[in-house]
Amino acid sequence: DVDMADGEQPSTSKSNKSPSKSCRSMCIPQRAALLKSVLNFLKKSIPDPLFSDYIRNVMDGSLPSSLKHIISKAEYYGPSLFLLATEVVTLYVFNEPSLLSSLQDRKLTDVILEALVVKEVPPTREVIASLPNILSALCLNQRGLEAFIQCKPFDRLFHVLLKVAVKWGFYKDNEDVKLA
Protein backbone atom coordinates (compact mmCIF):
# COMPACT_ATOMS: atom_id res chain seq x y z
CA ASP A 1 0.00 0.00 0.00
CA VAL A 2 1.65 3.22 -1.13
CA ASP A 3 0.47 6.73 -0.22
CA MET A 4 1.60 9.81 -2.15
CA ALA A 5 1.16 13.30 -0.78
CA ASP A 6 1.88 16.39 -2.89
CA GLY A 7 5.64 16.65 -3.42
CA GLU A 8 6.48 13.67 -1.19
CA GLN A 9 8.38 10.57 -2.08
CA PRO A 10 6.39 7.33 -2.11
CA SER A 11 6.14 5.78 1.32
CA THR A 12 4.43 2.72 2.62
CA SER A 13 1.77 3.17 5.24
CA LYS A 14 3.92 1.05 7.58
CA SER A 15 6.89 3.41 7.27
CA ASN A 16 7.72 5.77 10.14
CA LYS A 17 9.65 8.27 7.96
CA SER A 18 6.76 10.65 7.35
CA PRO A 19 3.13 10.50 8.36
CA SER A 20 0.98 9.29 5.50
CA LYS A 21 -2.60 10.27 4.86
CA SER A 22 -3.84 6.96 6.23
CA CYS A 23 -1.93 7.57 9.49
CA ARG A 24 -3.60 10.94 9.92
CA SER A 25 -7.14 9.69 9.38
CA MET A 26 -7.81 8.88 13.07
CA CYS A 27 -6.77 10.41 16.37
CA ILE A 28 -3.98 8.45 18.03
CA PRO A 29 -5.28 6.27 20.89
CA GLN A 30 -3.29 7.99 23.65
CA ARG A 31 -4.62 11.43 22.67
CA ALA A 32 -8.15 10.05 22.32
CA ALA A 33 -7.93 8.48 25.80
CA LEU A 34 -6.77 11.77 27.32
CA LEU A 35 -9.56 13.72 25.62
CA LYS A 36 -12.07 11.10 26.70
CA SER A 37 -10.95 11.41 30.32
CA VAL A 38 -11.20 15.21 30.27
CA LEU A 39 -14.63 15.13 28.62
CA ASN A 40 -15.86 12.48 31.06
CA PHE A 41 -14.68 14.64 33.95
CA LEU A 42 -16.56 17.63 32.55
CA LYS A 43 -19.63 15.50 31.92
CA LYS A 44 -19.67 14.36 35.56
CA SER A 45 -18.81 17.72 37.08
CA ILE A 46 -21.37 19.85 35.19
CA PRO A 47 -24.42 18.52 37.08
CA ASP A 48 -22.54 18.28 40.40
CA PRO A 49 -23.71 21.00 42.83
CA LEU A 50 -20.23 21.27 44.36
CA PHE A 51 -18.85 22.48 41.02
CA SER A 52 -21.78 24.70 40.03
CA ASP A 53 -19.96 28.00 40.67
CA TYR A 54 -16.96 26.91 38.60
CA ILE A 55 -18.84 25.18 35.80
CA ARG A 56 -20.99 28.21 35.05
CA ASN A 57 -17.91 29.97 33.63
CA VAL A 58 -16.25 26.98 31.97
CA MET A 59 -17.57 27.97 28.53
CA ASP A 60 -16.00 31.44 28.77
CA GLY A 61 -12.53 30.14 27.93
CA SER A 62 -11.24 28.01 25.10
CA LEU A 63 -13.49 25.01 25.79
CA PRO A 64 -16.15 25.96 23.19
CA SER A 65 -13.56 26.16 20.41
CA SER A 66 -12.10 22.80 21.48
CA LEU A 67 -15.56 21.24 21.49
CA LYS A 68 -16.29 22.76 18.08
CA HIS A 69 -13.10 21.21 16.76
CA ILE A 70 -13.93 17.73 18.10
CA ILE A 71 -17.54 17.89 16.90
CA SER A 72 -16.71 19.23 13.44
CA LYS A 73 -14.05 16.54 12.93
CA ALA A 74 -16.03 13.50 14.06
CA GLU A 75 -14.46 11.33 11.39
CA TYR A 76 -11.02 12.05 12.88
CA TYR A 77 -11.87 11.85 16.60
CA GLY A 78 -14.39 9.02 16.26
CA PRO A 79 -17.97 8.58 17.42
CA SER A 80 -17.06 8.12 21.09
CA LEU A 81 -15.39 11.55 21.43
CA PHE A 82 -18.05 13.13 19.21
CA LEU A 83 -20.72 11.82 21.55
CA LEU A 84 -18.88 12.94 24.69
CA ALA A 85 -18.35 16.45 23.28
CA THR A 86 -22.03 16.81 22.37
CA GLU A 87 -23.07 15.41 25.76
CA VAL A 88 -20.91 18.01 27.54
CA VAL A 89 -22.68 20.76 25.60
CA THR A 90 -26.09 19.19 26.21
CA LEU A 91 -25.54 18.87 29.96
CA TYR A 92 -24.19 22.40 30.14
CA VAL A 93 -27.23 23.80 28.32
CA PHE A 94 -29.70 21.86 30.47
CA ASN A 95 -27.92 23.01 33.66
CA GLU A 96 -27.43 26.61 32.51
CA PRO A 97 -30.21 27.29 29.98
CA SER A 98 -29.78 31.04 30.30
CA LEU A 99 -26.27 30.67 28.81
CA LEU A 100 -27.43 28.95 25.62
CA SER A 101 -27.35 32.28 23.77
CA SER A 102 -23.65 32.71 24.61
CA LEU A 103 -22.94 29.30 23.05
CA GLN A 104 -24.98 30.37 20.02
CA ASP A 105 -22.92 33.58 19.78
CA ARG A 106 -19.75 31.48 19.75
CA LYS A 107 -21.25 29.33 16.94
CA LEU A 108 -20.92 26.12 18.96
CA THR A 109 -24.58 25.23 18.40
CA ASP A 110 -24.19 25.88 14.65
CA VAL A 111 -21.31 23.40 14.50
CA ILE A 112 -23.38 20.79 16.35
CA LEU A 113 -26.37 21.28 14.04
CA GLU A 114 -24.12 21.03 11.00
CA ALA A 115 -22.53 17.83 12.32
CA LEU A 116 -25.91 16.26 13.08
CA VAL A 117 -28.02 17.48 10.18
CA VAL A 118 -25.78 18.53 7.29
CA LYS A 119 -22.91 16.06 7.64
CA GLU A 120 -23.23 12.34 8.22
CA VAL A 121 -24.03 11.52 11.85
CA PRO A 122 -21.61 8.94 13.27
CA PRO A 123 -23.80 5.82 12.93
CA THR A 124 -23.50 4.31 16.39
CA ARG A 125 -26.37 3.33 18.65
CA GLU A 126 -25.21 5.74 21.33
CA VAL A 127 -25.08 8.74 18.99
CA ILE A 128 -28.46 7.91 17.45
CA ALA A 129 -29.99 7.44 20.92
CA SER A 130 -28.61 10.79 22.09
CA LEU A 131 -30.11 12.79 19.20
CA PRO A 132 -33.35 13.75 21.02
CA ASN A 133 -31.44 15.13 24.03
CA ILE A 134 -28.92 17.01 21.93
CA LEU A 135 -31.50 18.52 19.60
CA SER A 136 -33.88 19.48 22.40
CA ALA A 137 -31.02 21.24 24.23
CA LEU A 138 -30.24 23.24 21.10
CA CYS A 139 -33.90 24.23 20.73
CA LEU A 140 -34.46 25.59 24.25
CA ASN A 141 -34.73 29.18 23.03
CA GLN A 142 -36.37 30.76 19.99
CA ARG A 143 -33.06 31.36 18.23
CA GLY A 144 -32.09 27.70 18.54
CA LEU A 145 -35.49 26.49 17.39
CA GLU A 146 -35.35 28.75 14.33
CA ALA A 147 -31.83 27.53 13.47
CA PHE A 148 -33.02 23.93 13.81
CA ILE A 149 -36.05 24.50 11.56
CA GLN A 150 -33.93 26.39 9.02
CA CYS A 151 -31.72 23.31 8.61
CA LYS A 152 -34.78 21.28 7.50
CA PRO A 153 -33.49 18.34 9.51
CA PHE A 154 -36.25 15.78 9.28
CA ASP A 155 -35.55 14.33 5.83
CA ARG A 156 -31.86 14.02 6.62
CA LEU A 157 -32.40 12.52 10.08
CA PHE A 158 -34.97 10.02 8.79
CA HIS A 159 -32.54 9.05 6.03
CA VAL A 160 -29.83 8.42 8.64
CA LEU A 161 -32.21 6.44 10.85
CA LEU A 162 -33.35 4.25 7.96
CA LYS A 163 -29.77 3.71 6.83
CA VAL A 164 -28.79 2.68 10.35
CA ALA A 165 -31.85 0.45 10.70
CA VAL A 166 -30.90 -1.41 7.53
CA LYS A 167 -27.26 -1.62 8.60
CA TRP A 168 -28.17 -3.06 12.00
CA GLY A 169 -30.53 -5.56 10.39
CA PHE A 170 -33.87 -4.26 11.60
CA TYR A 171 -35.42 -4.90 8.20
CA LYS A 172 -34.00 -8.26 7.18
CA ASP A 173 -36.22 -10.40 5.03
CA ASN A 174 -37.60 -13.14 7.17
CA GLU A 175 -39.87 -16.01 6.21
CA ASP A 176 -42.11 -15.48 9.24
CA VAL A 177 -42.25 -11.68 9.30
CA LYS A 178 -42.48 -9.38 6.30
CA LEU A 179 -41.97 -5.70 7.03
CA ALA A 180 -43.28 -3.21 4.49
N, C-alpha and C positions, 0 to 999 in steps of 0.2 A: 504494500500500500504506500503510494508516494503522494505527498502533498506539496504543492507549489504555491508559494505566496509571491506577490509581485516583487521581482528583482531578487528573489532568494534562489539559492541552489537547491536542487531536489534533496529532500530528506525523508527518511522513513518516519512513520508515526511513532516508531519505537526508539528513535534517536533522541538523545538528550542535548544535542548541539544547539538547536533553536526550537522554540515552541511552535508546533504546527497548528493549523487551524483546528484539527480534531482535538488537540490537547486543550485548546482554549474554549471548547464548546460547553464545558460544565465547570462549576466552581470546585476547587480542590476540596477533598473531604475534611481536612483539618480546618480550613476557613469556614466551610459550611457548618461544622460542628460548633465552632466558636460563635458564629452568628445565631445558630439555633439556641445556644445557651443564653445569649444576651436577650433574644426575643422571648424566650420562655420566661426569663426573669421579669421582663417588662409585663408580659401577659399575666403573670401571677401577682405582680405588685400593683398594677393599675386598680383592681377592685379592692385591694387591701386598705382598710381605714387607717392603718398606721402610716402608710405612705401617701395619703391623700393630699397633704400640703405640698409634697415634692412632685408628685405625678402631675398635678395641675399645670405645672410649668415645663414639663418634659418636652412638649412639642414646640417650645419657643427656641430651641437650639437647632442643631443640625439633624436631629432625628427624622423630621419629615422628609428631608432630602435623601437620607439614607433609605427610608422606607420606600420612597418613590423609586429609587434606583433598583431595589430588590423586586418590587412589584412590576416595574416596567420590563425587567429582564428575567421573567419567570423561566424562560427556556434555559438560561444560564444557571440560575440559582436553584432551580428545581421546584416541584410542587409543594414540598414540605416547607421550605423557607417562604415561598409565596403565600401559603396559607397562614403561617405564623405572622408574617408582616401585615396581612389584611386583618387577622384577628386582633393584633395590637391596636390597629386603628379603630376597629369595631368596638372593642372594649373601652377605648379612650372616649369615643363619641358617646357611647351609652352611659358612661360615668360622668362625662362633662359635656352634656348636649349643648350648652351655651357656647362652647368653644368650637363647634362644628364650622362656623363661618370662618374662623381663623385658618382651619385646615383647607377650606375651600379657597381662601385667598392665596394660600401657598400652593394651590393646584394639586394637592395630594389626592383629593377626591376625584379630580379629573383623571389622574393616572390610574386610579383603581377602576373607575368606570370604563376607561379605554381597555384596560387589561381584561375585564370581565365581559364586556359587550362587543368591543371592536375587534380585539385580538382573539386568539383561541384560548379559552379557559383551560388551564391544566386539567386533564380529564381523570382526576382521581375522585374516589368516593367522598373523601373528606372535603375537598374543594367544592364539589357539587353540593354536598350537604350543608356547607356553610354559606352558600349563595343567599338564602333568605335573610340571614342575620346581617351579612355585609351590606346587601342592598337596602335593607330597612334602615340601617344606621346612616347610610348616605342620604336617605330621603327624609330625615327627621325635620328638616326645615324646607321652606318653599323653594329656595334656591337649589337645594339638592334634588327635590322632586322634579323641578323643571329640567334640570340637567339630565336626570334619569330618563324622563319622557322624551327629551330631545334626541337622545341616543337611539330611540326606537328599539328597545332591547328585546322585545318578546320573540320576534322571529329568530333572532340570533341565539337567544337562550334556549328556545325550543329545539332548534337545530342541534345545538350542543347536547342537550338532554337526550334527544333521539339517537344521536351518534353514539353517545356513551351507553345507552340502553342496548343498542345492537352489539356494541363491543363487548359488554359484559354478559351478553347472551340472554337478555330478557325476552327476546322475540325469536327464539330458535323454533324452527318447525318441529312440531311434535305430533306424533300419531294421535295421541289422546286429546291434545288441546290445540286448537287453531286460533291464533290471535289475528284479528283483522287490522 
